Amino acid sequence: MEHPPAEAQLDFGTMEVVYQGAFKDIKILVLTFPFSNTGFAVALPAENQECLLEGMKMLFKQAGGVPRKIRIDNMSTAVVQRKSKFKPAVLTDGFQQFVNHYGFETQICNPRSGNEKGSVENKVGYIRYNFLVTSPIMKDFDTLNHDLEIQLIQDRKRMHYEKGKSIEELWIEEKGELLQLPDVDYPVFKEIEVSANKYNEILLDKTRIHVPHSRNYSVIYAVLRSESYQLVSSDGEIIAEGPRPYMNKKRIIDWKVILSDWRNKLSTMHYSRYWKYLPERIKLCQSLLKVLKMVTRSRFNNLS
């Protein structure tokens, strides 16, 4: 397939990181430009429309402009009616407003036609196996995204697989074809109406959140952003606010099983994929123990 400059492909991938001492699944939104094979990526907490649009804003800023065309699959966050042989795809209202604001054209892939966006699918795998191997430790999303941006900038120094130029050279050529970023950012949020049950609980992201006295309000609006929410009364009073429930969703590391395996062969623990996830104070204790064993063994040999 021929790929003119400034035409892009977009897709999500799922990655695993270690966050606050536990495993956490995150989403990586990847934007590729097949003409130059340049890729951009941002880590996001979920795959809903708020995260999609916020991620696209971040990708456009990294690229320094807006692609003229973006090819996507029939993702439910952007497409309300899937493309078929008999009907064209219809975009959701929220995504269509975003498209109008930034001025790009959307191309929807045919169902079950991953080859139509092979560039971005390959780039998702490339990022996973080169930059996010063995569940990296994530301090926060901002830090991880900064590291990803730097790594992908450095990655442009390699040669394009068939054009005989570096990806960086081709990207400089392609970047001039991008649309300009608008002067005003698109405000990304969604507003829905929610209600409290008799236990003062609000259902948000399939999770019940206890909000004191919330049942006293006849109407409550939830203002949802990619990482946070606000509950607002009909009078504009902020009833509650906080991180979206999925921000705290994690899976524990089963240290009991891991330590049991290490106990059988202590010499292998430093080579285990889990070693780097231990708190530094425990690593230090293990290192000191290893040094003490070496010193003790050395003294015993000298006495012998």
C-alpha positions as CSV (number, residue, x, y, z in Angstrom):
1,M,0.0,0.0,0.0
2,E,1.1,3.5,-0.8
3,H,1.3,5.9,2.2
4,P,1.4,9.6,1.4
5,P,3.1,11.9,4.0
6,A,1.0,13.1,7.0
7,E,-1.3,10.1,6.9
8,A,-1.4,8.2,10.2
9,Q,-2.7,5.1,11.9
10,L,-3.9,4.8,15.5
11,D,-4.5,1.9,17.8
12,F,-4.4,0.8,21.5
13,G,-2.2,-1.9,23.0
14,T,-2.3,-3.4,26.5
15,M,0.9,-3.4,28.6
16,E,1.8,-4.5,32.1
17,V,3.8,-2.4,34.6
18,V,4.6,-2.5,38.3
19,Y,3.0,0.4,40.1
20,Q,3.2,1.0,43.8
21,G,4.5,-2.6,44.4
22,A,1.8,-4.3,42.4
23,F,1.1,-5.3,38.8
24,K,-1.1,-2.9,36.8
25,D,-2.4,-3.2,33.2
26,I,-2.2,0.0,31.3
27,K,-3.1,1.1,27.8
28,I,-0.7,2.4,25.3
29,L,-2.1,4.6,22.5
30,V,0.2,4.5,19.5
31,L,0.2,6.8,16.5
32,T,2.3,5.9,13.5
33,F,3.2,7.6,10.2
34,P,3.8,4.8,7.6
35,F,5.5,7.1,5.1
36,S,8.5,7.6,7.5
37,N,7.8,4.8,10.0
38,T,7.8,7.3,12.8
39,G,5.9,6.3,15.9
40,F,4.5,8.2,19.0
41,A,3.1,6.6,22.1
42,V,1.4,7.6,25.3
43,A,0.5,5.5,28.3
44,L,-3.1,5.9,29.6
45,P,-5.1,4.3,32.4
46,A,-8.0,3.1,30.3
47,E,-9.4,2.8,26.8
48,N,-12.6,4.9,27.2
49,Q,-13.4,8.0,25.1
50,E,-11.9,10.4,27.6
51,C,-8.6,8.6,27.6
52,L,-8.6,8.2,23.8
53,L,-9.1,11.9,23.1
54,E,-6.7,13.1,25.9
55,G,-4.1,10.7,24.5
56,M,-4.6,12.0,20.9
57,K,-4.1,15.5,22.1
58,M,-0.8,14.4,23.7
59,L,0.3,12.6,20.6
60,F,-0.4,15.6,18.4
61,K,1.7,17.8,20.7
62,Q,4.6,15.3,20.5
63,A,4.3,15.3,16.7
64,G,4.1,19.1,16.5
65,G,1.0,19.0,14.3
66,V,-2.1,17.0,13.3
67,P,-2.1,14.2,10.7
68,R,-4.2,15.0,7.6
69,K,-5.8,11.5,7.8
70,I,-6.0,9.0,10.6
71,R,-6.9,5.4,10.1
72,I,-8.6,3.6,13.0
73,D,-10.5,0.3,13.5
74,N,-14.1,0.1,14.6
75,M,-13.3,1.0,18.2
76,S,-16.5,1.7,20.2
77,T,-15.0,4.9,21.7
78,A,-15.0,6.5,18.2
79,V,-17.5,4.5,16.1
80,V,-21.1,4.2,17.0
81,Q,-22.1,2.3,13.9
82,R,-19.5,-0.2,12.6
83,K,-18.5,-0.1,8.9
84,S,-20.0,-2.9,6.8
85,K,-20.5,-3.8,3.1
86,F,-23.9,-2.1,3.2
87,K,-23.4,0.8,5.6
88,P,-20.7,3.4,6.2
89,A,-19.2,3.8,9.7
90,V,-20.8,6.5,11.8
91,L,-18.6,8.3,14.4
92,T,-19.8,9.0,18.0
93,D,-20.8,12.6,18.7
94,G,-17.8,13.1,21.1
95,F,-15.2,11.8,18.6
96,Q,-16.8,13.8,15.7
97,Q,-16.6,17.0,17.6
98,F,-12.9,16.3,18.3
99,V,-12.3,15.6,14.6
100,N,-14.0,18.9,13.7
101,H,-11.9,20.8,16.2
102,Y,-8.5,19.4,14.9
103,G,-9.5,19.2,11.2
104,F,-8.3,15.7,10.2
105,E,-10.1,13.1,8.2
106,T,-11.0,9.8,9.7
107,Q,-10.6,6.5,7.8
108,I,-12.3,3.5,9.3
109,C,-10.9,0.0,8.6
110,N,-13.2,-2.7,7.3
111,P,-14.2,-5.3,9.9
112,R,-11.6,-8.0,10.6
113,S,-9.0,-6.3,8.3
114,G,-6.0,-5.7,10.6
115,N,-3.8,-5.5,7.5
116,E,-5.3,-2.1,6.7
117,K,-3.5,-0.7,9.7
118,G,-0.5,-3.0,9.8
119,S,1.9,-0.2,10.5
120,V,0.4,0.7,13.9
121,E,-0.1,-2.9,14.9
122,N,3.5,-3.7,14.2
123,K,4.6,-0.5,16.1
124,V,2.5,-1.6,19.2
125,G,4.4,-4.9,19.3
126,Y,7.7,-3.1,18.6
127,I,7.2,-0.8,21.6
128,R,6.1,-3.7,23.9
129,Y,9.2,-5.8,23.1
130,N,11.8,-3.0,23.0
131,F,10.7,-0.4,25.6
132,L,8.3,-2.1,28.0
133,V,9.9,-5.5,28.6
134,T,9.5,-7.5,31.8
135,S,6.9,-5.1,33.3
136,P,8.9,-1.9,34.0
137,I,8.4,0.0,37.2
138,M,6.1,3.0,36.7
139,K,6.4,6.0,39.0
140,D,3.5,7.7,37.4
141,F,2.0,8.2,33.9
142,D,3.8,11.5,33.3
143,T,7.2,10.0,34.0
144,L,6.5,6.9,31.9
145,N,5.3,9.0,29.0
146,H,8.3,11.3,29.1
147,D,10.6,8.2,29.0
148,L,8.6,6.7,26.1
149,E,8.9,10.0,24.2
150,I,12.6,10.2,24.6
151,Q,13.1,6.5,23.6
152,L,11.0,6.9,20.4
153,I,12.9,10.1,19.5
154,Q,16.2,8.1,19.8
155,D,14.7,5.3,17.8
156,R,14.3,7.5,14.8
157,K,18.1,7.4,14.2
158,R,17.8,3.9,12.8
159,M,17.5,3.4,9.0
160,H,14.1,3.0,7.4
161,Y,13.6,-0.7,6.4
162,E,13.4,0.0,2.6
163,K,14.0,3.7,1.8
164,G,17.7,4.0,2.4
165,K,17.3,7.0,4.8
166,S,17.0,7.3,8.5
167,I,13.5,7.6,10.0
168,E,14.5,11.0,11.4
169,E,15.3,12.3,7.9
170,L,12.0,11.0,6.5
171,W,10.1,12.4,9.5
172,I,11.6,15.9,8.9
173,E,10.3,15.7,5.4
174,E,6.9,14.4,6.5
175,K,6.4,16.8,9.4
176,G,6.1,19.8,7.0
177,E,2.9,18.2,5.6
178,L,1.1,18.1,9.0
179,L,-1.9,20.4,9.8
180,Q,-1.2,23.1,12.4
181,L,-2.3,22.6,15.9
182,P,-5.3,24.8,16.9
183,D,-4.7,27.8,19.1
184,V,-7.1,26.4,21.8
185,D,-7.0,22.8,23.1
186,Y,-10.1,20.7,22.9
187,P,-11.6,20.3,26.4
188,V,-11.9,16.6,27.0
189,F,-14.6,15.5,29.5
190,K,-17.9,13.7,29.6
191,E,-20.9,14.6,31.7
192,I,-23.5,12.0,32.7
193,E,-26.3,11.9,35.2
194,V,-26.0,9.5,38.2
195,S,-28.0,8.7,41.2
196,A,-27.3,7.4,44.7
197,N,-28.8,4.3,46.3
198,K,-30.0,4.1,49.8
199,Y,-26.5,3.4,51.1
200,N,-25.2,6.7,49.6
201,E,-23.3,4.9,46.9
202,I,-22.7,6.1,43.3
203,L,-22.0,3.7,40.5
204,L,-19.0,4.9,38.5
205,D,-16.9,2.8,36.0
206,K,-18.8,-0.3,37.2
207,T,-17.5,0.5,40.8
208,R,-19.6,1.6,43.7
209,I,-18.2,4.7,45.5
210,H,-19.5,5.8,48.8
211,V,-20.4,9.5,48.8
212,P,-21.8,10.8,52.2
213,H,-25.2,12.4,52.0
214,S,-25.4,11.9,48.2
215,R,-28.9,10.4,48.5
216,N,-30.1,13.9,49.6
217,Y,-29.6,15.2,46.1
218,S,-32.3,14.5,43.5
219,V,-30.0,15.2,40.6
220,I,-26.2,14.5,40.5
221,Y,-24.0,15.1,37.4
222,A,-20.7,13.2,37.1
223,V,-18.0,15.2,35.1
224,L,-15.6,12.5,33.9
225,R,-12.0,13.2,32.8
226,S,-9.4,10.7,31.8
227,E,-8.0,10.3,35.3
228,S,-10.5,12.1,37.6
229,Y,-14.2,12.7,38.3
230,Q,-16.3,15.3,40.0
231,L,-19.8,14.9,41.3
232,V,-21.8,18.1,40.9
233,S,-25.3,19.1,42.1
234,S,-27.9,20.8,39.9
235,D,-26.9,24.0,41.7
236,G,-23.2,23.7,40.7
237,E,-22.1,22.5,44.1
238,I,-19.1,20.0,44.0
239,I,-20.4,17.1,46.1
240,A,-17.3,14.9,45.7
241,E,-14.2,14.5,43.5
242,G,-11.3,12.1,43.2
243,P,-9.4,9.7,40.9
244,R,-11.4,7.4,38.5
245,P,-11.8,4.0,40.1
246,Y,-9.6,2.3,37.5
247,M,-6.6,4.5,38.6
248,N,-6.3,2.3,41.7
249,K,-6.9,-1.0,40.1
250,K,-3.9,-3.3,40.6
251,R,-2.9,-7.0,40.9
252,I,-0.8,-8.1,43.9
253,I,2.6,-9.7,43.3
254,D,2.5,-13.2,44.9
255,W,5.6,-12.8,47.0
256,K,4.8,-15.9,49.0
257,V,5.2,-18.1,46.0
258,I,8.2,-16.2,44.7
259,L,10.1,-16.3,48.0
260,S,9.4,-20.0,48.3
261,D,11.0,-20.6,44.9
262,W,14.0,-18.4,45.9
263,R,14.5,-20.3,49.2
264,N,15.2,-23.5,47.2
265,K,18.0,-21.8,45.3
266,L,19.2,-18.5,46.8
267,S,21.9,-17.9,44.3
268,T,19.3,-17.3,41.5
269,M,17.3,-14.6,43.2
270,H,19.4,-11.7,41.8
271,Y,18.7,-13.0,38.3
272,S,14.9,-13.3,38.8
273,R,12.6,-10.9,36.9
274,Y,11.0,-10.1,40.3
275,W,14.3,-9.0,42.0
276,K,14.0,-5.4,40.7
277,Y,10.5,-5.1,42.2
278,L,11.7,-5.6,45.8
279,P,11.9,-2.6,48.0
280,E,15.4,-1.1,48.1
281,R,15.9,-1.8,51.8
282,I,15.3,-5.5,51.3
283,K,17.7,-5.6,48.3
284,L,20.3,-3.9,50.5
285,C,19.8,-6.5,53.3
286,Q,20.2,-9.3,50.8
287,S,23.3,-7.7,49.3
288,L,24.9,-7.3,52.7
289,L,24.0,-10.9,53.5
290,K,25.8,-12.0,50.4
291,V,28.9,-10.0,51.2
292,L,29.0,-11.4,54.8
293,K,28.8,-14.9,53.4
294,M,31.7,-14.2,51.0
295,V,33.8,-12.7,53.8
296,T,33.1,-15.6,56.1
297,R,34.0,-18.1,53.4
298,S,37.2,-16.2,52.7
299,R,38.3,-16.2,56.3
300,F,37.5,-19.9,56.7
301,N,39.7,-20.6,53.6
302,N,42.6,-18.5,55.0
303,L,42.4,-20.4,58.3
304,S,42.5,-23.7,56.5
